[in-house]
């Protein structure tokens, strides 16, 4: 009798096991049949532990529950470009950009950017671009230019300069941080500087000593010139820097005339008026005249007269003085004639 009851219990257990096996077999048979049918026309079906993407664009997702229910999640085809690579198609769930990248197994770096919000919903043929961003450091060695310091000295005349200390360039190490997007440097900033060798200032002495200019007769003639830059510059007896167009060097004599006498251009003779060869220095030219050693100065003048000297001697200018005695004192000297305008 006992054996009969034991046999019945065994039969029930075997029956239950068989029933369960039939249910599980049915479920997996259906899934296998779906996959098999689809594979007959398309071999791109993707299967994972939790997601089955079908060629028709749908996805089967397991609930991982005891009831073994299946959820159908619509799938879409998107184009994803990573860095410098070309766009590539991926079948992903109809969800967010973030989910699409995760499903495509594309991981974002700390500085990578995406051209769309990660929370944005994807649609059929959505294009997603991922930029690979990184930062690199580059160090370069550069020279540091020295500064120039000017120092006044009475040991030099005005207009004279002298280098007291030569300048020396320094050396510095500069660190640059570069932003690299998809392999191309898009931005560079200086992130650090270190002086390796200090530069040395250049010291230039500038003269302040006034020269002992002397005029035989005070020449009040003065005028503003329009000459800028010109062929050179000089300092007049007032210490003013003046530009000139050209310079003529040669013998100078002096002449006097009766009060009220007229010059070749029709003006009356006066201090500051000089006779010239008009073919060399045109009438009306504004000039400045002094000896090359700058010890004797006639000063500013206007070329307004001429004389027989242009035919009989090598004189280049004849200076007007009111008194004949002054002319004799001048005699014949070499001068520089700065043509201003």
C-alpha positions in Angstrom: 0.0 0.0 0.0 2.8 2.4 0.9 4.5 1.6 -2.3 1.3 2.6 -4.2 1.2 6.0 -2.6 4.8 6.7 -3.2 4.3 5.8 -6.9 1.4 8.2 -7.2 3.5 11.1 -5.7 6.3 10.4 -8.1 3.9 10.5 -11.0 2.6 13.9 -9.9 6.1 15.4 -9.6 7.0 14.1 -13.1 3.8 15.4 -14.6 4.5 18.9 -13.1 8.0 18.9 -14.4 6.8 17.9 -17.8 4.2 20.6 -17.9 6.7 23.3 -17.0 9.0 22.0 -19.7 6.3 22.3 -22.2 5.6 25.9 -21.3 9.2 27.0 -21.5 9.7 25.1 -24.7 6.7 26.9 -26.2 8.0 30.3 -25.3 11.4 29.8 -26.7 10.0 28.0 -29.7 8.0 31.1 -30.5 11.0 33.3 -30.1 13.1 31.0 -32.2 10.5 30.8 -34.8 10.3 34.6 -35.0 14.0 34.9 -35.3 14.1 32.0 -37.8 11.4 33.6 -40.0 13.1 37.0 -40.0 16.6 35.5 -40.6 15.2 33.9 -43.8 15.1 37.4 -45.4 17.5 39.5 -43.2 20.7 38.3 -41.4 21.1 41.6 -39.4 19.0 40.6 -36.4 20.9 41.5 -33.2 20.5 39.5 -30.0 21.7 40.5 -26.5 20.9 39.4 -23.0 18.2 41.9 -22.5 17.4 43.2 -26.0 16.5 41.6 -29.3 16.5 44.1 -32.2 14.5 42.7 -35.1 15.1 43.5 -38.8 11.7 45.1 -39.1 12.8 47.9 -36.7 11.3 46.5 -33.5 13.1 45.4 -30.4 12.1 42.7 -27.9 13.1 43.5 -24.3 12.8 41.1 -21.4 11.2 42.3 -18.2 13.4 39.9 -16.3 10.3 38.8 -14.3 9.0 35.4 -13.3 6.1 35.7 -15.7 8.6 36.1 -18.6 6.5 38.8 -20.3 8.1 40.4 -23.4 7.9 44.2 -24.3 8.1 45.4 -27.9 10.2 48.6 -28.1 10.2 50.4 -31.5 13.7 50.8 -33.0 15.0 53.5 -35.4 18.0 53.8 -37.6 20.4 56.7 -36.8 23.7 58.1 -38.2 26.5 58.7 -35.7 29.8 60.3 -36.5 32.6 60.0 -34.0 35.7 62.3 -34.3 37.1 62.3 -37.8 35.3 59.1 -38.8 32.5 59.0 -41.3 28.9 58.7 -40.3 27.8 55.1 -39.5 24.3 53.7 -39.2 23.1 52.1 -36.0 19.8 50.5 -35.1 18.9 51.8 -31.7 15.8 52.0 -29.4 13.5 55.0 -30.1 14.8 56.8 -26.9 17.2 59.5 -26.1 20.6 60.5 -27.7 22.3 59.3 -24.5 20.6 55.8 -24.8 21.5 55.7 -28.5 25.2 56.3 -27.8 25.2 53.7 -25.1 23.5 51.1 -27.3 26.0 51.9 -30.0 28.7 51.3 -27.4 30.1 54.8 -27.9 31.6 56.1 -24.7 32.1 59.9 -24.1 35.4 61.2 -22.6 35.5 63.9 -19.9 35.8 66.7 -22.4 33.9 65.2 -25.5 31.0 67.1 -26.8 27.8 66.1 -28.7 26.1 68.4 -31.2 22.7 67.5 -29.6 21.4 67.4 -26.1 21.8 64.0 -24.5 18.2 64.2 -23.4 16.9 64.8 -26.9 14.7 62.1 -28.5 16.0 60.4 -31.6 14.0 59.8 -34.7 14.5 57.9 -37.9 17.7 59.1 -39.7 18.7 61.4 -36.8 22.3 62.5 -37.2 24.5 62.6 -34.1 28.0 64.1 -34.1 30.5 63.3 -31.3 33.5 65.6 -31.0 36.6 64.1 -29.4 38.1 66.8 -27.2 41.4 66.8 -25.4 43.9 69.2 -23.9 47.7 69.0 -24.4 50.6 71.1 -23.0 53.5 72.4 -25.2 56.6 74.1 -23.8 58.8 76.4 -25.8 61.9 78.4 -25.0 61.8 82.1 -26.0 64.2 85.1 -25.8 63.3 88.0 -23.6 64.0 91.4 -25.2 66.0 93.8 -23.0 64.7 97.3 -22.1 66.6 100.5 -22.9 67.2 103.2 -20.3 68.2 106.7 -21.3 70.4 108.6 -18.9 71.3 112.3 -19.3 74.9 113.5 -19.1 76.6 116.8 -19.3 79.7 115.2 -20.6 78.2 114.9 -24.1 76.9 117.7 -26.3 73.2 118.0 -27.1 72.2 115.5 -29.9 75.1 113.2 -29.0 74.5 109.7 -27.5 76.7 107.0 -26.2 76.0 103.4 -25.2 77.2 103.0 -21.6 76.0 99.4 -21.1 75.1 96.9 -23.8 71.7 95.2 -23.3 71.5 91.4 -23.1 68.5 89.3 -24.0 67.1 86.9 -21.4 65.5 83.5 -21.8 62.1 82.3 -20.6 60.2 79.0 -20.8 56.6 79.4 -21.9 54.0 76.7 -21.4 51.0 76.6 -23.8 47.8 74.7 -23.2 46.2 73.6 -26.5 42.6 72.5 -27.0 42.5 69.7 -29.6 39.1 68.9 -31.2 39.1 65.9 -33.5 42.9 66.0 -33.9 43.0 69.7 -34.7 44.3 72.5 -32.4 41.5 75.0 -32.1 42.7 77.2 -29.2 46.1 77.9 -27.6 46.6 79.9 -24.4 49.6 80.7 -22.3 49.3 78.7 -19.1 52.7 79.3 -17.5 55.9 81.3 -17.8 59.2 80.8 -16.1 62.3 83.1 -16.4 65.4 81.0 -17.0 67.8 83.9 -17.5 67.1 87.5 -16.8 67.6 90.2 -19.4 70.0 93.1 -18.8 69.0 96.7 -19.5 70.8 98.7 -22.2 71.9 102.1 -20.8 72.3 105.0 -23.3 73.8 108.3 -22.3 72.1 111.4 -23.8 74.1 114.6 -24.0 72.8 117.8 -22.4 75.9 120.1 -22.8 75.2 123.2 -24.8 77.8 124.1 -27.5 79.4 127.5 -27.5 77.6 128.9 -30.5 78.6 132.4 -31.6 76.9 134.8 -34.0 78.8 137.8 -35.4 75.4 139.6 -35.5 72.2 138.6 -33.9 70.0 137.0 -36.5 66.4 137.0 -35.4 65.2 135.2 -38.5 63.0 132.2 -37.6 60.3 130.2 -39.3 58.4 127.0 -39.1 59.4 124.4 -41.6 57.2 121.8 -43.3 60.0 119.3 -43.7 59.3 116.1 -41.9 61.9 113.3 -41.8 63.7 114.6 -44.9 67.2 113.5 -45.7 68.4 114.0 -42.2 68.2 116.0 -39.0 70.4 118.4 -37.0 70.2 120.5 -33.8 70.1 124.2 -34.2 71.7 126.7 -31.8 68.6 126.6 -29.6 68.9 122.8 -29.2 65.9 122.1 -31.4 65.9 119.1 -33.6 65.3 120.1 -37.2 64.8 118.0 -40.4 66.4 119.0 -43.7 65.9 118.0 -47.3 69.5 118.3 -48.4 72.8 119.7 -47.3 75.2 121.8 -49.4 78.8 122.3 -48.1 81.2 124.9 -49.5 82.9 128.3 -49.0 80.9 131.2 -47.7 81.6 134.9 -48.0 79.8 138.0 -46.7 78.5 141.2 -48.3 76.9 144.4 -47.3 74.7 146.9 -49.1 73.2 150.3 -48.6 70.1 150.5 -46.4 67.0 150.0 -48.5 68.7 148.2 -51.3 66.7 145.6 -53.1 67.6 141.9 -53.7 67.2 139.9 -56.8 63.7 138.8 -55.8 62.6 142.4 -55.1 62.8 142.4 -51.3 65.0 144.7 -49.2 68.3 143.5 -47.9 68.4 142.4 -44.2 70.0 140.0 -41.8 68.7 136.6 -42.6 68.8 137.1 -46.4 71.6 135.4 -48.4 72.8 135.3 -52.0 73.0 132.0 -53.7 73.4 130.4 -57.1 69.6 129.8 -57.9 70.5 126.8 -60.0 71.9 125.2 -56.9 69.6 126.6 -54.3 66.4 128.1 -55.7 65.2 131.5 -54.6 62.8 131.4 -51.7 64.5 128.4 -50.2 64.6 128.4 -46.4 68.0 127.4 -45.1 70.1 127.1 -41.9 73.8 128.0 -42.1 76.7 127.2 -39.7 80.3 126.1 -39.8 80.9 122.3 -39.7 82.4 122.6 -36.2 79.2 124.5 -35.1 81.3 127.2 -33.5 80.1 130.0 -35.7 76.5 130.3 -36.8 74.6 132.5 -39.3 71.4 130.8 -38.4 68.1 130.7 -40.3 67.9 132.5 -43.6 66.1 132.8 -46.9 67.8 132.6 -50.3 66.6 135.9 -51.8 69.6 137.3 -53.7 72.5 136.4 -56.0 75.7 138.0 -57.2 78.7 137.9 -59.5 80.4 135.3 -57.3 78.5 132.6 -59.0 80.5 133.2 -62.1 83.9 134.2 -60.6 84.5 131.9 -57.6 83.7 128.6 -55.9 81.6 130.4 -53.2 78.3 128.7 -52.6 76.6 131.4 -50.5 77.2 135.1 -49.7 75.9 136.2 -46.3 74.4 139.7 -45.8 75.7 141.8 -42.9 74.8 145.5 -42.5 78.4 146.5 -41.7 81.4 146.0 -43.9 83.5 145.4 -40.8 81.4 142.4 -39.9 81.9 141.1 -43.4 85.6 141.4 -43.0 85.5 139.5 -39.7 83.6 136.7 -41.4 86.0 136.6 -44.3 85.8 133.3 -46.1 84.8 130.1 -44.3 83.4 126.7 -45.1 79.8 126.2 -44.1 77.1 123.7 -44.1 73.9 124.9 -45.7 70.9 122.9 -44.6 68.1 123.3 -47.1 64.9 123.0 -45.1 62.1 123.9 -47.6 
